[in-house]
Amino acid sequence: MVFKYIFSSTEASLLAQSGTILFSLLLGGVLTALTQKKVHFKKISTRRTPSYFLFFLFSSLTLSLLLPISLFLLHQETHLIQLAVLSLFALSFSSLLNLVFKSRPIRYGGMVLGWLAALLHALGLLIPFLTYLKSVKFQLASVSISLLGLIKACFTTGFLVYGAMAFSTYLAKNLKKQRHIQTSTQLLISKVVTTLLIVCSVFIGLSLLGIDLSVFSIFAGALGVGVAFSLQNIFSNYFSGFVILLDRSIKPGDVISLNEGKTYGIVNKLHARYVSVRTREGKEHLIPNQEIISNKLENWSYSDPHIRMEIYFTISFDSDLPLAEELLVSIAKQTKRVKLDPAPYVRFSSLIHNAVELKLRLWVIDPENGTSGIQSDIILEAWKAFRKAGIRIPYPPREIHSTNPLETLKNISATHLE
């Protein structure tokens, strides 16, 4: 045990070892400063900076190099130096975890394990503890797996999966910078790579430990049947998401209609299980991918981002129809967000009761920003223009039933005379 020999060391030996440790710390600080001067590291936060990791790493490496020199050339005791090396490596490991991982449970759990391993090694209990873990075994089919092997498998697989996720995040960020690649293609590549890397990480982590992967075939078959029935909707949505990405029927930014055309919204994100659609009211609809595939869907910007809208008007028979047509077209051309090519135009659709029905047709440049505002502006300006030009909007005809016609006529006449 290291502690036993430290307490039995002489004062001169302890002073010499302390000087060696102090020299290593000073040299580690100098190397850290030189490294930071040459290489500019990105500072994540006040507590997550590479300075601590570099300092503890350089100090531990320097002290590890000085250890054999002190032992064989200077013939001095090195028990305190060995304890310092263990502590510095544990600090380096803790700083690395704090630098790499954002999750507190992972960071603190790794730190506890690192310091526990260093303490067991200092007490001389690490090898017996690992031997005990290796002796604890259990059977999985025809394969005998030790508790130590299981722990290694969990750590190896977890590390590889985390690395796969980190690489996938890095890949997704770089794909977004590629303007020539469509958004749907970027999402497809990112999801496929993420899935493949996670699957490969799990198999690599198990195979590196010598576990025969064919052992899991029996469980995979039975589990697959149960999962297929219980999670069929989830898997259906998952694979439907890949189909959506492959056929590019919708992509982020598209305007699609919901509830049989009653409402519409903008595709916000394409997730593995659902599509996020945000309406003009600020509501976000989460539509399962299976419904997108199986149901009828209107995509307003599939091949052309512009849409045509119609606004209905009725004017009286004695109104100047060509003038009304001219006024409506002029108002539509002056309205914002209305496309001028093709230009707005008017169609006289039908004669109804005591009026002529007109349809003003126009193309909207940005339907994702809504169409009700355009309709409101045009109707208001048309009302002003019609009043100024003397174009009447007829009132709907009414039938009056009276039990005393003469009295009713007298009342009507008296009202008009007043």
Steps between C-alpha positions, in 0.01 A plus 500: 500500500623849415376660823689247714834584336435874507457502876821299539706732275767726639468877513775548240329260261166678539666836433669366187179349368308820580756700303461265205121536513527880525736508201255291297214735589704805396605333174139397436390861546765624256405240237132590544571870448712429189233271356225757551718765344555292188152346478188708564242279668132586502390584855174320579435655842689620805512146643532316170833611361789288367749681727442270798511186289825603330661598830417173676591296190839663448579485871411130524699413187801699622487335841464157336820565304682616813387191694753251351771766514443547871479126557796366301739794460456690824411188702240682704160379617208575267189405700385860537569559130294194410209635706536840331499335155179315585340822628604701195372235260171492694481879476576483127225246452255715699593812299456309176154384602408853603623629164338243273169412664220747571292257705567532871420135585755381244766744619454436870458124453822482298686709757389273783611191309834658409582602855376165632736317264790725607422442868476123457831498315665707773369259762611200297142375463440567131633169369317289763179696432524441123576133562188471713286664229645260247416200719132595523344334193156419364380302203338649194390203287826311446728797569647578838530873565682648796385804689821678398429421135147633533627825650756533220228434243279771647777757513634415154158506340402821679821672392456393138134605493589839647774539240254405226248758622770768522614422146141509376449843657821624340393356164154664523654841574734474202224380269297810583784712363476325162253723317492279189359206699125512560376505859315170462816335363701636793252355748499166319880474506516603865234250615643210296855564625380534861307172484786308338761635740294413808435146373866451407611640836289249689629205295862616513481552875371145549734335251809667647428316825487164327124460531353280230229712342315192378398443862255785468334356190258289707398795713490730199253272323264475797542866585445604140161329483382665820636840409353478149148469642531739791697772324373464145363856492829643621700304243249592232544868580877457514527340156239738360736779605774350285255472208412870538868590493563278198214616279531862619125547502533755780798683644557767766358832383221350284145625547251213535129492573351315794151374587390468138610851411336675796833607649852526368846527648873497436703183539732581788697176551504143375549265793548124504142439619302809405494820296479832681267750326458853636183692411448875476336496843827379655366151560737214422341181365697177546378276217617135500697411189264214421210744460707712264566194282152343506274808487448762233720803551514836322849646469474861390870529421590153369608609149412872514507717814222727367127430528192647332210632704153621406296786652127519421306823444137576405385824332163612375383451140502871418865542605784563254648148473815596302573775753457257789738259330756775445478619861542151647803419283660834587442448873645147485814620320560767765458256790818372664603134460292462181690363203488714184598221263259339439293813555174506696182474294121493543246243386124557493382171637120515515179704530338446837163652602554874463880507463797400287763282668865576430812303590830680546787255446853579609822324592657533846879518523539374858202289610686396815430850635125454459234601247228652719691828527512536121130426470416754772705777337350441155140489626547827693655682203235358266223629727653850495549495122147371432343774713703768322414363153131452577510122470233359724517180698137382503314408812354151505130492398246466781134390498262678737185319610232719663151426625400866444654617168341848501631582847844372405512718185397807702781435749754454220385818326511697822853376565620608153327841531681566822 
